[in-house]
Amino acid sequence: MNIVVEFFVVTFKVLWAFVLAAARWLVRPKEKSVAGQVCLITGAGSGLGRLFALEFARRRALLVLWDINTQSNEETAGMVRHIYRDLEAADAAALQAGNGEEEILPHCNLQVFTYTCDVGKRENVYLTAERVRKEVGEVSVLVNNAGVVSGHHLLECPDELIERTMMVNCHAHFWTTKAFLPTMLEINHGHIVTVASSLGLFSTAGVEDYCASKFGAVGFHESLSHELKAAEKDGIKTTLVCPYLVDTGMFRGCRIRKEIEPFLPPLKPDYCVQQAMRAILTDQPMICTPRLMYIVTFMKSILPFEAVVCMYRFLGADKCMYPFIAQRKQATNNNEAKNGI
């Protein structure tokens, strides 16, 4: 194709992409069904992972829950089973009422499976993935959600904790994707979700390891998305989730400027997951919550670094993690004192 003609074709496609994006804002796309599909969630024992599990359960997905904490993972599974029982009761009532024409999932499909897995250990991921394939089946929806934070300034952070943050928050995405992507490629069907953070798009002081791990996760996700497009595997969808500070306790104590806080409060976990679920079920490539994060990311990309520093200082975002780090340090010292260390 002549390069001039190709240029105009590409220009038209770019403009059309803007039109489609605008249309999504005006007309809410129809959500796809995940009923009966195997959905694997890492870090499912608490926080956003648990909420993702409950949301997928309400949509009748067959759930595989991974977490390093066996007890909390089983607690999530118990909540999922309670949702399944309610769905089964509703199905039975619908059948009894004569609504047989409605699509009702068989009882055997409403199942949840739990696995204790340390996603920061490559071999643990591969072995557990093999168990899932044998005991459950192939995974259709992979939600890479597990995450940790060290809560130390760089020069005070033990090397082991830095490595742990990178392994869980970034490297684990490579291992889980390599474990389940081959089958998705064979059948050209699947969905890979990366739960990153706004700190994977722009950074702040005091959490260098966490920011680096989330930037890595974002880079991995974007490159993977481009690879799937290049391979013309349009049946495999990807969604990048980048929320602002979520009120799960992970960053307890984090504070921005008090005059700004009412306009940018920590996100409620339920709201964050509901927004993410809407993006996943409508095959949206990326979701930033709240939408203000898009503007912040754009400004960070075009402004000189010193201008970004000024903006951070005005918002109180430059040292917002310092109170959180101080609380973590105090808690660690208290634990050491109690244990006689």
QUIGI-V198773 format. One record per residue. N is the residue number from 1. RES is the residue in one letter. SS is DSSP state (hx for helix, st for strand, lp for the rest). PHI is phi in whole degrees, -180 to 180 (NA if undefined). Layout:
((N:RES:SS:PHI) (N:RES:SS:PHI))
//
This chain:
((1:M:lp:NA) (2:N:lp:-59) (3:I:hx:-63) (4:V:hx:-68) (5:V:hx:-62) (6:E:hx:-63) (7:F:hx:-62) (8:F:hx:-70) (9:V:hx:-65) (10:V:hx:-64) (11:T:hx:-60) (12:F:hx:-61) (13:K:hx:-65) (14:V:hx:-64) (15:L:hx:-64) (16:W:hx:-65) (17:A:hx:-62) (18:F:hx:-64) (19:V:hx:-63) (20:L:hx:-64) (21:A:hx:-64) (22:A:hx:-65) (23:A:hx:-63) (24:R:hx:-64) (25:W:hx:-73) (26:L:hx:-89) (27:V:lp:-121) (28:R:lp:-70) (29:P:lp:-64) (30:K:lp:-71) (31:E:lp:-78) (32:K:lp:-80) (33:S:lp:-94) (34:V:lp:-117) (35:A:lp:-60) (36:G:lp:80) (37:Q:lp:-86) (38:V:st:-80) (39:C:st:-117) (40:L:st:-106) (41:I:st:-123) (42:T:st:-90) (43:G:lp:65) (44:A:lp:-82) (45:G:lp:-77) (46:S:lp:-165) (47:G:hx:56) (48:L:hx:-64) (49:G:hx:-59) (50:R:hx:-64) (51:L:hx:-67) (52:F:hx:-60) (53:A:hx:-60) (54:L:hx:-66) (55:E:hx:-67) (56:F:hx:-68) (57:A:hx:-63) (58:R:hx:-62) (59:R:lp:-100) (60:R:lp:68) (61:A:lp:-76) (62:L:st:-87) (63:L:st:-103) (64:V:st:-121) (65:L:st:-109) (66:W:st:-113) (67:D:st:-162) (68:I:lp:-77) (69:N:lp:-99) (70:T:hx:-62) (71:Q:hx:-63) (72:S:hx:-66) (73:N:hx:-65) (74:E:hx:-68) (75:E:hx:-64) (76:T:hx:-62) (77:A:hx:-60) (78:G:hx:-62) (79:M:hx:-64) (80:V:hx:-64) (81:R:hx:-63) (82:H:hx:-63) (83:I:hx:-64) (84:Y:hx:-60) (85:R:hx:-63) (86:D:hx:-63) (87:L:hx:-65) (88:E:hx:-64) (89:A:hx:-65) (90:A:hx:-65) (91:D:hx:-63) (92:A:hx:-63) (93:A:hx:-66) (94:A:hx:-66) (95:L:hx:-64) (96:Q:hx:-65) (97:A:lp:-80) (98:G:lp:90) (99:N:lp:-92) (100:G:lp:-68) (101:E:lp:-75) (102:E:lp:-74) (103:E:lp:-73) (104:I:lp:-125) (105:L:lp:-77) (106:P:lp:-60) (107:H:hx:-57) (108:C:hx:-64) (109:N:hx:-83) (110:L:lp:-89) (111:Q:lp:-133) (112:V:st:-132) (113:F:st:-122) (114:T:st:-117) (115:Y:st:-139) (116:T:st:-85) (117:C:lp:-145) (118:D:lp:-95) (119:V:lp:-68) (120:G:lp:-78) (121:K:lp:-113) (122:R:hx:-55) (123:E:hx:-66) (124:N:hx:-63) (125:V:hx:-64) (126:Y:hx:-66) (127:L:hx:-67) (128:T:hx:-68) (129:A:hx:-63) (130:E:hx:-65) (131:R:hx:-62) (132:V:hx:-62) (133:R:hx:-62) (134:K:hx:-76) (135:E:hx:-93) (136:V:lp:-120) (137:G:lp:133) (138:E:lp:-78) (139:V:lp:-83) (140:S:lp:-99) (141:V:st:-125) (142:L:st:-113) (143:V:st:-110) (144:N:st:-83) (145:N:lp:-115) (146:A:lp:-55) (147:G:lp:-157) (148:V:lp:-136) (149:V:lp:-140) (150:S:lp:-82) (151:G:lp:75) (152:H:lp:-135) (153:H:lp:-63) (154:L:hx:-50) (155:L:hx:-75) (156:E:hx:-104) (157:C:lp:-92) (158:P:lp:-59) (159:D:hx:-57) (160:E:hx:-63) (161:L:hx:-72) (162:I:hx:-62) (163:E:hx:-63) (164:R:hx:-63) (165:T:hx:-61) (166:M:hx:-66) (167:M:hx:-64) (168:V:hx:-75) (169:N:hx:-81) (170:C:hx:-128) (171:H:hx:-60) (172:A:hx:-59) (173:H:hx:-64) (174:F:hx:-65) (175:W:hx:-66) (176:T:hx:-66) (177:T:hx:-67) (178:K:hx:-64) (179:A:hx:-75) (180:F:hx:-114) (181:L:hx:-68) (182:P:hx:-53) (183:T:hx:-68) (184:M:hx:-59) (185:L:hx:-66) (186:E:hx:-62) (187:I:hx:-100) (188:N:lp:52) (189:H:lp:-154) (190:G:st:155) (191:H:st:-151) (192:I:st:-114) (193:V:st:-113) (194:T:st:-110) (195:V:st:-90) (196:A:lp:-102) (197:S:lp:-171) (198:S:hx:-61) (199:L:hx:-78) (200:G:hx:-97) (201:L:lp:-113) (202:F:lp:-146) (203:S:lp:-114) (204:T:lp:-147) (205:A:lp:-79) (206:G:lp:94) (207:V:lp:-130) (208:E:hx:-58) (209:D:hx:-67) (210:Y:hx:-66) (211:C:hx:-61) (212:A:hx:-60) (213:S:hx:-67) (214:K:hx:-75) (215:F:hx:-60) (216:G:hx:-63) (217:A:hx:-64) (218:V:hx:-65) (219:G:hx:-63) (220:F:hx:-60) (221:H:hx:-63) (222:E:hx:-65) (223:S:hx:-65) (224:L:hx:-61) (225:S:hx:-62) (226:H:hx:-66) (227:E:hx:-64) (228:L:hx:-66) (229:K:hx:-66) (230:A:hx:-63) (231:A:lp:-84) (232:E:lp:58) (233:K:lp:-98) (234:D:lp:-73) (235:G:lp:-80) (236:I:st:-102) (237:K:st:-99) (238:T:st:-134) (239:T:st:-137) (240:L:st:-101) (241:V:st:-109) (242:C:st:-126) (243:P:st:-84) (244:Y:lp:-71) (245:L:lp:-52) (246:V:st:-106) (247:D:lp:-81) (248:T:lp:-105) (249:G:lp:95) (250:M:lp:-63) (251:F:lp:-119) (252:R:lp:-59) (253:G:lp:104) (254:C:lp:-62) (255:R:lp:-139) (256:I:lp:-99) (257:R:lp:-57) (258:K:hx:-62) (259:E:hx:-72) (260:I:hx:-92) (261:E:hx:-53) (262:P:lp:-61) (263:F:lp:-90) (264:L:lp:-142) (265:P:lp:-76) (266:P:lp:-56) (267:L:st:-75) (268:K:lp:-72) (269:P:hx:-55) (270:D:hx:-61) (271:Y:hx:-63) (272:C:hx:-59) (273:V:hx:-70) (274:Q:hx:-63) (275:Q:hx:-65) (276:A:hx:-65) (277:M:hx:-63) (278:R:hx:-61) (279:A:hx:-66) (280:I:hx:-64) (281:L:hx:-76) (282:T:lp:-110) (283:D:lp:58) (284:Q:lp:-76) (285:P:lp:-65) (286:M:st:-152) (287:I:st:-137) (288:C:st:-108) (289:T:st:-128) (290:P:lp:-73) (291:R:lp:-65) (292:L:hx:-57) (293:M:hx:-63) (294:Y:hx:-62) (295:I:hx:-67) (296:V:hx:-61) (297:T:hx:-63) (298:F:hx:-63) (299:M:hx:-64) (300:K:hx:-63) (301:S:hx:-77) (302:I:hx:-107) (303:L:lp:-84) (304:P:lp:-61) (305:F:hx:-58) (306:E:hx:-64) (307:A:hx:-68) (308:V:hx:-64) (309:V:hx:-60) (310:C:hx:-61) (311:M:hx:-64) (312:Y:hx:-60) (313:R:hx:-66) (314:F:hx:-63) (315:L:hx:-79) (316:G:lp:77) (317:A:lp:-88) (318:D:lp:-69) (319:K:lp:-123) (320:C:lp:-63) (321:M:lp:-87) (322:Y:hx:-61) (323:P:hx:-61) (324:F:hx:-62) (325:I:hx:-64) (326:A:hx:-63) (327:Q:hx:-64) (328:R:hx:-63) (329:K:hx:-65) (330:Q:hx:-65) (331:A:hx:-64) (332:T:hx:-64) (333:N:hx:-63) (334:N:hx:-65) (335:N:hx:-65) (336:E:hx:-65) (337:A:hx:-66) (338:K:hx:-66) (339:N:hx:-86) (340:G:lp:71) (341:I:lp:-85))
//
